[in-house]
C-alpha cells in the first residue's frame, strides 16, 4: 500500500502522561503499542511503526481543552460495543451513541486528557 494513496498519513495525539495514555489506548483499542525513544521526543506508536498502514502515535504535549481539538478515529480490535465498554473503566468517557455510515460504525469518546477520539469498526 503506497502512502500517497491516503489523504491522511499519520495522526499525533498529545498526552500529559505518556505511560498512562499508553495503557489507556492499549486497553480501549485492543492493539499493542510500541514505545520509541530514538527520536527528538519519546512517543508511543499505536501498533507498529514498521507496518505500512496509516496510524498514529501518542506524544508528550499539551492537549487542546476538552473536546475542542481535532478528532482522530482509530480502528478498534474486536467489537465497537466492547471497546466502548472499556472506555469508562480505563479513565475516559464515551460521549456519543453508535453512528452507522456506509463504511462502518463509530462512536466518539474523550480520553483522560480530553482528546476527542473516534472508535471505529468497518461494516
C-alpha positions as CSV (number, residue, x, y, z in Angstrom):
1,X,0.0,0.0,0.0
2,X,1.5,3.3,-1.1
3,X,1.2,6.2,1.4
4,X,0.5,8.6,-1.4
5,X,-2.9,6.8,-1.8
6,X,-4.1,8.3,1.5
7,X,-5.2,11.8,2.2
8,X,-4.2,11.5,5.9
9,X,-1.0,9.7,6.6
10,X,-0.4,10.0,10.3
11,X,-2.1,11.3,13.5
12,X,-0.5,12.6,16.6
13,X,-2.3,12.7,19.9
14,X,-0.8,14.9,22.7
15,X,-1.0,13.5,26.2
16,X,0.2,14.7,29.6
17,X,1.4,11.3,30.9
18,X,2.8,9.0,28.2
19,X,2.7,5.8,30.1
20,X,-0.8,6.3,31.5
21,X,-2.0,7.1,28.0
22,X,-0.3,4.1,26.6
23,X,-2.2,1.8,29.0
24,X,-5.5,3.6,28.2
25,X,-5.1,3.3,24.4
26,X,-4.0,-0.4,24.6
27,X,-6.9,-1.2,26.9
28,X,-9.6,0.6,24.8
29,X,-8.4,0.0,21.3
30,X,-7.2,-3.6,21.9
31,X,-4.0,-3.0,19.9
32,X,-0.4,-3.3,21.1
33,X,1.7,-0.2,21.2
34,X,5.4,0.5,20.9
35,X,7.5,2.9,22.9
36,X,10.1,4.7,20.9
37,X,12.8,6.8,22.5
38,X,15.2,7.2,19.5
39,X,13.8,10.5,18.2
40,X,13.6,14.0,19.4
41,X,10.8,13.1,21.9
42,X,9.6,9.8,23.2
43,X,6.5,8.5,21.6
44,X,4.1,5.6,21.8
45,X,3.1,4.2,18.4
46,X,-0.4,2.7,18.1
47,X,0.5,-0.7,16.6
48,X,3.9,-1.0,14.9
49,X,5.6,1.9,13.0
50,X,7.0,-0.8,10.7
51,X,3.5,-1.7,9.4
52,X,2.7,0.0,6.0
53,X,-0.6,1.4,7.3
54,X,-2.0,4.8,8.3
55,X,-1.8,5.0,12.1
56,X,-0.6,7.4,14.7
57,X,1.2,7.9,18.0
58,X,0.9,9.5,21.4
59,X,3.5,12.1,22.4
60,X,4.1,14.3,25.5
61,X,2.3,17.5,24.7
62,X,-0.4,19.9,25.7
63,X,-3.9,18.6,24.6
64,X,-6.5,21.2,23.5
65,X,-9.2,21.9,26.0
66,X,-11.6,19.0,26.4
67,X,-13.4,18.2,23.2
68,X,-12.1,21.2,21.3
69,X,-9.3,19.8,19.3
70,X,-9.3,17.6,16.1
71,X,-10.9,14.2,16.3
72,X,-8.8,11.2,15.4
73,X,-10.5,8.0,14.6
74,X,-8.9,4.7,15.4
75,X,-9.9,1.2,14.3
76,X,-10.7,-0.9,17.3
77,X,-9.8,-4.6,17.7
78,X,-13.0,-6.6,18.3
79,X,-16.4,-5.1,18.6
80,X,-17.3,-1.5,18.9
81,X,-19.5,-2.2,21.9
82,X,-16.7,-4.0,23.7
83,X,-14.3,-1.1,23.1
84,X,-16.9,1.4,24.3
85,X,-17.4,-0.6,27.5
86,X,-13.7,-0.4,28.2
87,X,-13.5,3.4,27.9
88,X,-15.0,4.4,31.3
89,X,-13.1,1.9,33.5
90,X,-9.9,3.0,31.7
91,X,-10.4,6.7,32.6
92,X,-12.2,8.1,29.5
93,X,-15.8,8.9,28.6
94,X,-18.0,7.8,25.7
95,X,-19.8,10.9,24.5
96,X,-22.0,9.7,21.7
97,X,-24.2,6.8,20.7
98,X,-23.0,4.5,17.9
99,X,-23.2,6.1,14.4
100,X,-23.6,3.9,11.3
101,X,-22.2,5.1,8.0
102,X,-21.7,3.1,4.8
103,X,-18.0,2.4,5.7
104,X,-18.7,1.1,9.2
105,X,-19.7,2.2,12.7
106,X,-18.2,4.6,15.2
107,X,-18.7,6.3,18.5
108,X,-17.0,9.3,20.0
109,X,-15.1,9.3,23.3
110,X,-12.7,11.6,25.1
111,X,-9.5,10.2,26.6
112,X,-8.2,11.1,30.1
113,X,-6.6,14.2,28.6
114,X,-9.8,15.4,26.9
115,X,-8.7,14.5,23.4
116,X,-11.7,13.7,21.1
117,X,-11.3,10.2,19.7
118,X,-13.5,8.2,17.4
119,X,-13.7,4.4,17.9
120,X,-14.3,2.8,14.5
121,X,-15.1,-0.6,13.1
122,X,-15.8,-1.5,9.4
123,X,-19.1,-2.9,8.3
